[in-house]
Each structure stands twice: as structure tokens, then as C-alpha cells.
């Protein structure tokens, strides 16, 4: 099967095309995972792998980005990162280029909140032209909140003070915890089925992001958006902002402020101005969200064509080659060290020092054996000498002298016959102690 020239890719061109496709389709993503194989070469860039129980992906975080991270990543740490999918063309690996990094336990809810806010803004749920005006003559208010909360007491107190003629119908519900979001949606649906109130006030007191999390539900956002009854969101304190505040027709900073908006005097210009200001703030927030989304898109397009990205590719390749070179050098050094150790061991085995030690030990052994043999020989000779002396003493005539006998000699010959001497001969008698010289008469 023949291939035309236009269908033939080089490897570099293919990797480049794949990189542009991945960068263009996915854009910025949030990713949660565990750090492994973390390295930080001399360039200051970070390279790591993010993994879960089943998969892993290589990641790079360049020096200009990682300087903003307030902690030092370590292997085994769970993190939440934001970045763009790309391809490291020299190796053909797809990777995540990290722009920001947080510990997994910090900011996860905040990131989910921002992601949902961007999604709903793109769907048009925050658009100013979809906001319904509040009725001019409010006779009955539906309050969706906890029946035992302080927010309900504040609302009733303000309404009783400003306009006691307004009727209040409470749709009690849970406003904190796992099932709260669904229960609030049920209360909105009940109010829409009954159509017994002119406006709905969704409210509760202040709290942490976790406490107010049920008001950041996508399900609740659609329930408010689809409500046929205008909805005022008065959740938390003035500094608290939830998804329900963005999608509601009017946002009040506190429960009391929501009650004041609903019981306002039509002739009071200050309160009319507050309502207009609230609408203006909502329009500004919607515009900011729209522009932020547009800016993110433009930044993404700019990154696709940014020459800095190519420079980052080269820097990453340089770091990779540097780490491979260091690994190869270390491996070579380890091999040379092992060879040197083997040669040293062989040299020690062939060294004359060892032979001299062996011969010295052998000489010492032989010397010991010689000394032992000589000692044994001398002991044996001494024993034989003593035996001979004893035997000699046993047969020696001197021993006879000790018993009182004597030996008489004539001309140095033992005299045994008296006829052998003449008158005048000198005789020598040997006693035990000394000699006696006598003359024959």
C-alpha cells in the first residue's frame, strides 16, 4: 500500500501536532494525586509523578511557577495541582505542566467552588438579564431556613419592626450538612407548587466554608434559577459569598438585610438605591466572571503559541540529560570502584607479605617443635644419666667404703694377696673419708 507525501509525518511533527491537540482541547485542569519520583535539579525546575491507585502521569513545574509554592513537596504527599496538559516532544510523553500546587487538604473546597462558579457562569445562570425584579407590593414572604436558627429570629424581628402587615410562611429545612442541599431544593419546589408567597428568602447565619457548603451546590443553583418565584439569597455574613448569591435574583449581605429589602418603604430613596446597588454589584460580578473566563481562554491560546513553552521543553530536556549523565557517571564510578576493590583483593592474595607471614608462622611452629623435641631429648638424656649414675654407684667400690670397708693399694694396684708385698713397701689404704699411708714391717 503506497503512502502519499502529505500523509507521511516525521516523529517530531507528529509529537508537535499531538501537543497542540492536547493543549487546545483540555486547557487548564485541576488534578489531585500523590507525589512520587520528585526531583529538583540545579536549574530550579521541579519534576515529579502524580499517581493514584491505578495510574500515574509525569509532571513538570518550572522555576517561575514553583517559587510561589509555600511548602516543599515530598514523595508520598497528597497535593492538588492546576496545570495544562502538554507533550514533551523529545520523548513523546504527555505530561502536566503545573502552574499552582496546594496540599490536598487545603483549598480543595475553594477550588471546587471556583470550578463550579466558572461552569455556571458559562451556562448563563448568573446573567443579569435573567434576574427577576422583586414585586412592588409584597404581601407574603416565604422564608427557607432552619426553624430553630438565629437567622429566622432576625428576619421575623426586622419584619415585625418595619412592616407587621407582611405575612411570613416558613419552609423549615436543614441548612448545614450532607443532605441540606437536597432538602433546600425540596423546599423551593414546595413553594413553587403552592404559589402562596410573593417572594422567597433563602437565608441562614454565618459560618465556615464547610458550614455554608450546601449553598454551593449545582443542584441548588438550578433549583433557584428555575424557580417561578423571585428568590433573595441572604446567606452568612457580608463577607460570605456562595453560589446561591450569584444565581439568586437579589443578594442580601445578611438575613436582617434581606428582611429589610423585602419590607422596604417604596418612597425611601435610600433603600431603592441599595436595591439598585445590589443589582449593580451582581452585574459587575457577572461581568468580572465573564471577563475572567475570557482572559483564561486568551491566556491558554497565548500559551499554545508562547515561545517560552518551547524554551521550557528544551530546559526540561537539558535537565533530563543532566540527570541521565549524573546517573551514568555514578554507575561508571561504582563499576570502577568495584574493579579497584577486586584488584586490591587479588593483589593482597599475591603479595609476598602474606607469604612471609605464612613462612614466619611455619618457622615459629617448627621452632616450637624443635624446642619441644630438644627439651624432651635433654630430659630423656638426663634421666638416662641419672640411671647410669645410680647403677654406677651401685657397683662402685666407693659405695663399699661407706659401709666401713677400705681398699689397700700397692703401687696403684689393689692389693688382694699379702704375699705380694715385702717388708718396707709403702701401702695406701683408701677409706670413706681420706687415705692412710702405711709401711710394711
Secondary structure, 3 states (H helix, E strand, C coil): CCCCHHHCCCHHHHHHHHHHHHHHHHCEEEEEEEEEEEECCCCCCEEEEEECCCCEEEEEECHHHHCCCCCCCCCCCEEEEEEEEEEECCCCEEEEEEEEEEECCCCHHHHHHHHHHHHHHHHCCCCHHHCCCCCCCCCEEEEEECCCCHHHHHHHHHHHHHCCCCEEEEEECCCCCCCHHHHHHHHHHHHHHHCCCCEEEEEECCCCCCCCHHHHCHHHHHHHHCCCCCEEEEECCCCCCCHHHHHCCEECCCHHHHHHHHCCCCCCHHHHHHHHHHHHHHHHHHHHHHHHHHHHHHHHHHHHHCHHHHHHHHHHHHHHHHHHHHHHHHHHHHHHHHHHHHHHHHHHHHCHHHHHHHHHHHHHHHHHHHHHHHHHHHHHHHHHHHHHHHHHHHHCHHHHHCCCCCEEEECCEECCCHHHCCCCCEEEEECCCCEEEEECC
